[in-house]
Amino acid sequence: MAERLPFTREDPADQMACVHCGEMHDAVEMDRLLWCERCRRVERNRAGWWGWVIGLTFAACVAAYVWFVVHPTDVVIGGWVGTVIAAAWIGSKVGREMVFGILRARAPGAAGAPDGEAADRG
């Protein structure tokens, strides 16, 4: 029976390049799309800002619909305000996930960049 060798981190095969930034990281630190933690954090932050823009735009559309089409009465105005706030929050979450997916799908990979480094995204 063959003897199993112990797992060591010094093995160069355990190092992989992040396809987004091109830096070498341990393979266990990469996600399934081979992005490092720092790249995921940066792009998640960028997507969060865009998510709030999308969510607030969606809430403004909902508020315009409620104001001009529904014509709310003073009795239930609090319910409509809550609806608009919920639309902003849910819209921001949905927008963030959509933008994050788009950013990950469109990001340049390190494999096609010169010298193994990620291309400038501008």
Buried (B, 14 or more C-beta within 10 A) or exposed (E): EEEEEEEEEEEEEEEBBBBBBBBEBEEEEBEEBBBBEBBBEBBBEBBBEBBBEBBBBBBBEBBEEBEEEEEBEEEEEEEBEEBBEEBBEEBBBBBBEBBBEEBBEEBBBBEEBEEEEBEEEE
